[in-house]
Amino acid sequence: MAPTAKQGQAVRQRLLAAAAELIPERGWSAVSTRILADRAEVTPSVVHYHFSSVQEVLSEAAITAMRQVLAVTDELFTSATTPAAGVDAMLASVEQYDGTDPMSLLFVETYLAATRDERLRAQVADLVTDFRTRVADWLAIHQVAEPAATAAVLAATVDGLLLHRALGPDSPGATAVLRRLVS
């Protein structure tokens, strides 16, 4: 890769990293070109050189971060040897998120923004669908009844538990209930 291309890639990555930091800090709608440029230590014109809009930067940053979290969760879940161990692994993989941490807030902000942006909604829906499909395939291998529906409930439950954590309520016994779901 030519030095100019490498430099361009580095600037683009700085913009994406800055966007991923700013979404949970300020909220999706409060990130402007100026704020993003300042965080990435570039001029506002550089933002629009690399991306057609701030929305595009935010979307790409959020989808990339979400894809990484789901990949780790998926990897832990599918490395389990039983459905119950899979549930334990899925819940353990999200223990690090208390609902107020940057990644939890990035998810919440992205889900909210997706309600107003059809393209982003489709991207988030693709992530969710891909994750559910991988979990359903794993559940089918382990002969869990209704694997697609069970995967959808597991994914939605994890999302809901994370949202509830931000609001404060504990979810005692959730693991036991989810284990029964896959038994």
C-alpha positions in Angstrom: 0.0 0.0 0.0 1.3 3.4 -1.0 2.2 5.8 1.9 -0.7 8.1 0.9 -3.1 5.3 1.0 -1.8 4.1 4.3 -2.2 7.6 5.7 -5.7 7.8 4.4 -6.6 4.5 6.0 -5.1 5.7 9.3 -7.2 8.9 9.2 -10.3 6.9 8.3 -9.7 4.5 11.3 -9.2 7.5 13.6 -12.5 8.9 12.5 -14.3 5.6 13.1 -12.6 5.2 16.5 -13.6 8.8 17.4 -17.2 8.1 16.3 -17.4 4.9 18.4 -16.3 7.0 21.5 -18.6 9.9 20.8 -21.8 7.9 20.3 -22.0 6.7 23.9 -20.5 9.9 25.3 -22.8 12.4 23.6 -25.6 10.5 22.0 -26.0 9.8 18.3 -27.7 13.0 17.4 -25.3 15.2 19.3 -22.2 14.2 17.2 -21.5 16.9 14.7 -18.8 17.1 12.0 -16.9 19.6 14.1 -17.0 17.5 17.2 -16.0 14.4 15.3 -13.2 16.2 13.5 -11.9 17.6 16.8 -11.8 14.2 18.5 -10.0 12.6 15.5 -7.7 15.6 15.3 -8.5 16.4 11.7 -10.3 19.3 10.0 -14.0 19.0 9.3 -13.3 18.9 5.5 -11.3 15.6 6.1 -14.4 14.0 7.6 -16.4 14.7 4.4 -13.4 13.6 2.3 -13.6 10.1 3.8 -17.3 9.9 4.4 -20.4 11.3 2.7 -21.9 12.4 6.0 -21.5 12.2 9.8 -24.4 9.7 9.7 -22.3 7.4 7.5 -19.3 7.6 9.9 -21.5 6.9 13.0 -23.2 4.0 11.3 -20.0 2.3 10.1 -18.4 2.8 13.6 -21.4 1.4 15.4 -22.0 -1.6 13.1 -18.3 -2.5 13.3 -18.3 -2.3 17.1 -21.5 -4.3 17.3 -20.2 -7.0 14.9 -17.1 -7.4 17.1 -19.2 -7.9 20.3 -21.6 -10.3 18.6 -18.6 -12.3 17.2 -17.2 -12.7 20.7 -20.5 -13.7 22.2 -21.1 -16.1 19.3 -17.7 -17.7 19.7 -18.2 -18.3 23.4 -21.7 -19.6 22.9 -20.8 -22.0 20.2 -17.7 -23.3 22.0 -20.0 -24.6 24.8 -20.7 -28.4 24.8 -24.3 -28.4 26.0 -27.2 -26.0 25.5 -27.2 -25.1 29.2 -23.5 -24.3 29.0 -24.2 -22.3 25.9 -26.7 -20.1 27.8 -24.1 -19.7 30.6 -21.5 -18.7 28.1 -23.8 -16.2 26.4 -24.7 -14.6 29.7 -21.1 -14.6 30.9 -20.0 -12.9 27.7 -22.2 -9.9 28.5 -21.4 -9.7 32.2 -18.8 -7.0 31.5 -21.5 -4.7 30.3 -23.4 -3.0 33.1 -25.8 -1.0 30.9 -24.0 2.3 31.5 -20.6 1.4 30.0 -19.7 2.8 26.5 -20.5 -0.4 24.6 -23.9 -0.8 26.1 -24.7 2.8 25.4 -23.4 2.4 21.8 -25.9 -0.4 21.3 -28.8 1.5 22.8 -27.9 4.7 20.8 -27.6 2.6 17.6 -30.9 0.8 18.1 -32.6 4.2 18.7 -30.9 5.8 15.7 -32.0 2.7 13.6 -35.6 3.6 14.3 -35.1 6.8 12.3 -32.7 5.6 9.6 -33.8 2.8 7.3 -30.3 2.0 6.0 -29.0 1.7 9.6 -32.1 -0.4 10.6 -31.4 -2.8 7.8 -27.7 -3.1 8.9 -28.6 -3.8 12.5 -31.3 -6.2 11.4 -28.7 -8.1 9.3 -26.4 -8.3 12.4 -29.2 -9.6 14.6 -30.4 -12.1 11.9 -26.9 -13.4 11.3 -26.3 -13.9 15.1 -29.7 -15.6 15.5 -29.0 -17.9 12.6 -25.7 -19.0 14.0 -27.2 -19.6 17.4 -30.2 -21.4 15.9 -27.8 -23.7 13.9 -25.9 -24.5 17.0 -29.1 -25.2 18.9 -30.3 -27.5 16.1 -27.1 -29.5 16.3 -27.8 -29.9 20.0 -31.4 -30.9 19.3 -33.0 -28.0 21.1 -36.7 -27.7 20.2 -37.6 -24.9 17.8 -34.0 -23.7 17.4 -34.9 -20.5 15.4 -37.5 -19.3 17.8 -35.3 -20.2 20.8 -32.4 -18.3 19.3 -34.6 -15.3 18.8 -35.8 -15.4 22.4 -32.2 -15.8 23.7 -30.9 -12.8 21.7 -33.8 -10.6 22.7 -33.4 -11.6 26.3 -29.8 -10.7 26.4 -30.6 -7.3 24.8 -33.4 -6.8 27.3 -31.2 -7.7 30.3 -28.6 -5.2 29.2 -31.2 -2.5 28.8 -32.6 -3.3 32.2 -29.1 -3.1 33.8 -28.9 0.5 32.7 -32.1 1.2 34.5 -31.1 -0.5 37.7 -33.3 -3.6 38.1 -31.6 -6.9 38.8 -32.7 -10.0 36.9 -32.3 -12.7 39.5 -32.9 -16.2 38.2 -32.6 -15.3 34.5 -29.9 -17.9 33.9 -32.1 -20.7 35.3 -35.1 -19.6 33.2 -33.0 -19.4 30.0 -31.4 -22.8 30.8 -34.9 -24.3 31.0 -35.7 -22.7 27.6 -33.0 -24.8 25.9 -33.5 -28.0 27.8 
